């Protein structure tokens, strides 16, 4: 979560910061991120923004070779 009137560079910076904190990067899809802004454009102060990364499901995970 971060504040302010976010520009593209702000979103990218926050995404990179979030990526650096992920303990198990194989569990999430780092090819893209989602932006969440909760305030109307006319609210200049105390804005709330979030960057979201999607967790992989078992169907998204890397295929595993069968064990014999």
SULLIN-V573768 format. One record per pair of residues at least 4 apart in sequence whose C-alpha atoms are under 7 Angstrom apart, sorted by the first residue. I is the first residue (numbers start at 1). J is the second residue. Records with the same first field share a line. If there is no record, write none. Layout:
BEGIN
I->J / J
END
This chain:
BEGIN
1->48 / 49 / 50
2->48 / 49 / 50
3->46 / 47 / 48 / 49
4->45 / 46 / 47
5->47
6->10 / 11
7->11
8->12
9->13
10->14
11->15
12->16
13->17
14->18 / 51
15->19 / 51
16->20
17->21
18->22
27->55 / 56
28->53 / 54 / 55 / 56
29->53 / 54 / 55 / 56
30->53
33->51 / 52 / 53
34->51 / 52 / 53
35->50 / 51 / 52
36->49 / 50 / 51
37->48 / 49 / 50
38->48 / 49
39->43 / 47 / 48
56->60 / 61
57->61
END
